[in-house]
Amino acid sequence: MDVLRGSELFPAQSDLYRHVFNYISSMSLKCAVELGIPDIIHNHGQPITLSDLVPALEIHPSKTSSVHRLMCLLVHSGFFSATRPAVHHINHKDGDHEDEEEAYDLTPTSRLLLKDNLSCISPMVLSMLDAALVTPWHFMGDWFRGNRGSSSTPFEIAHNMKIWEYGDQNPEFNSLFNEAMASDSGMMNWVIRDCEPVFEGLVTLVDVGGGTGLVSRIITESFPHLKCTVLDLPHVVGNLPAVGQTENMKFIGGDMFRSIPPANAVLLKTVLHSWSDDKCLEILKKCRGAIPSDGGKVIIIDAVINRNKEEHQVTEVKLFLDMLMMVMTTGRERSEKQWKKLFLEAGFRSYKITPIFGLRSLIEVFP
Ligand SMILES: C[S@@+](CC[C@H](N)C(=O)[O-])C[C@H]1O[C@@H](n2cnc3c(N)ncnc32)[C@H](O)[C@@H]1O
């Protein structure tokens, strides 16, 4: 094996360390959300200096001096920007004084963490970085080697149960997870009206695995002629406030593997990526039975991996999601070829992919 020369050695070490310590960026982001830093900056109405930020944080006085270090990393990672006022006096005796003059502002990324907006994805940060979802990664090697019997996922090795049972038995995790799923759907609000042709002619829609119903709410608000039924597991829809139910939207607790109520169309948003091909076929065949052969359709919102045509960063996120599905569920992210195979095997005749939701595409599948 070639030995790395000096000029390659240290960049390689630095590159490796960057990957090893990438979780520090994720965990610092989680901490920023827990401390409410994005909203504090937003409510300040202008870039905030450290001396204004610190008193606004509910932190122990002994931790005051550490905030600057947290902000340094968050700025470096692009979550916040740091600007210096045009005129300022630097106290050369005290190097820190220069840093205190920095004022922090939001970036497009941290704007997505602001609470009072429909596109807020803070619950996603808190849920995906919750210990329940971080611990299973420690068992990935064991899972590959088969050291822990026949557990189907590293999640199952870590928690002795599947993720959906875990949600049933841990109400706090259940709420956090459902909130995260809803927050992931909030951004659909900005583009759903562009999907008019997709919903044209439909009168009824079943949102299978629809969680707390945010997607259906966005759809019924945009297309008031549609009546939506949200089907999800009883522990997900059981405790929802009655206000969620409207004339155009109702909830049903059930199991999509047993029965899906009939409708003109079935919606599956980020549901199929949680399941193996065999299970997806079961779900798709049930969907096929729930819709009319003439004019019915299944509408899937999920990622389509297209490694040759999309930006490196987009593919990277999709590959992260694919690994996430491998570790937490028995599912996967799929390429168009893999989707097509599933559709044909489930008895559908054609499909149309519209890449409209950033990482996710809208796929219409026709019987
Ligand atoms: C990744 S979440 C997606 C939620 C929602 N569609 C969204 O995008 O916000 C998958 C959903 O499938 C639901 N689910 C899992 N197993 C199910 C089953 N057997 N029957 C119905 N829903 C199920 C979960 O409870 C969860 O709400």
The ligand as a Tripos MOL2 file, in Angstrom:
@<TRIPOS>MOLECULE
LIG
   27    29     1     0     0
SMALL
NO_CHARGES

@<TRIPOS>ATOM
      1 C1        -42.4260    9.0790    8.2720 C.3       1 LIG1
      2 S1        -44.0110    9.2560    8.9520 S.3       1 LIG1
      3 C2        -44.8320   10.2820    7.7580 C.3       1 LIG1
      4 C3        -45.9890   11.0430    8.3220 C.3       1 LIG1
      5 C4        -46.7240   11.9700    7.3320 C.3       1 LIG1
      6 N1        -47.1290   11.2960    6.1200 N.3       1 LIG1
      7 C5        -45.8650   13.1590    6.9960 C.2       1 LIG1
      8 O1        -45.1800   13.1550    5.9900 O.co2     1 LIG1
      9 O2        -45.8360   14.1030    7.7940 O.co2     1 LIG1
     10 C6        -44.7290    7.6790    8.6700 C.3       1 LIG1
     11 C7        -46.0980    7.5210    9.2750 C.3       1 LIG1
     12 O3        -46.5720    6.1810    8.9980 O.3       1 LIG1
     13 C8        -47.3480    5.7730   10.1190 C.3       1 LIG1
     14 N2        -47.4960    4.3220   10.1380 N.ar      1 LIG1
     15 C9        -46.5790    3.3790   10.4510 C.ar      1 LIG1
     16 N3        -47.1150    2.1640   10.3760 N.ar      1 LIG1
     17 C10       -48.4190    2.3220    9.9930 C.ar      1 LIG1
     18 C11       -49.4970    1.4170    9.7500 C.ar      1 LIG1
     19 N4        -49.3250    0.1000    9.8670 N.pl3     1 LIG1
     20 N5        -50.6920    1.9280    9.3820 N.ar      1 LIG1
     21 C12       -50.8690    3.2770    9.2600 C.ar      1 LIG1
     22 N6        -49.8720    4.1720    9.4750 N.ar      1 LIG1
     23 C13       -48.6730    3.7040    9.8420 C.ar      1 LIG1
     24 C14       -46.5200    6.3110   11.2820 C.3       1 LIG1
     25 O4        -47.2590    6.3530   12.4870 O.3       1 LIG1
     26 C15       -46.1160    7.6830   10.7720 C.3       1 LIG1
     27 O5        -47.0500    8.6770   11.1200 O.3       1 LIG1
@<TRIPOS>BOND
     1     1     2 1
     2     2     3 1
     3     2    10 1
     4     3     4 1
     5     4     5 1
     6     5     6 1
     7     5     7 1
     8     7     8 2
     9     7     9 1
    10    10    11 1
    11    11    12 1
    12    11    26 1
    13    12    13 1
    14    13    14 1
    15    13    24 1
    16    14    15 ar
    17    14    23 ar
    18    15    16 ar
    19    16    17 ar
    20    17    18 ar
    21    17    23 ar
    22    18    19 1
    23    18    20 ar
    24    20    21 ar
    25    21    22 ar
    26    22    23 ar
    27    24    25 1
    28    24    26 1
    29    26    27 1
@<TRIPOS>SUBSTRUCTURE
     1 LIG1         1 GROUP 0 **** ****
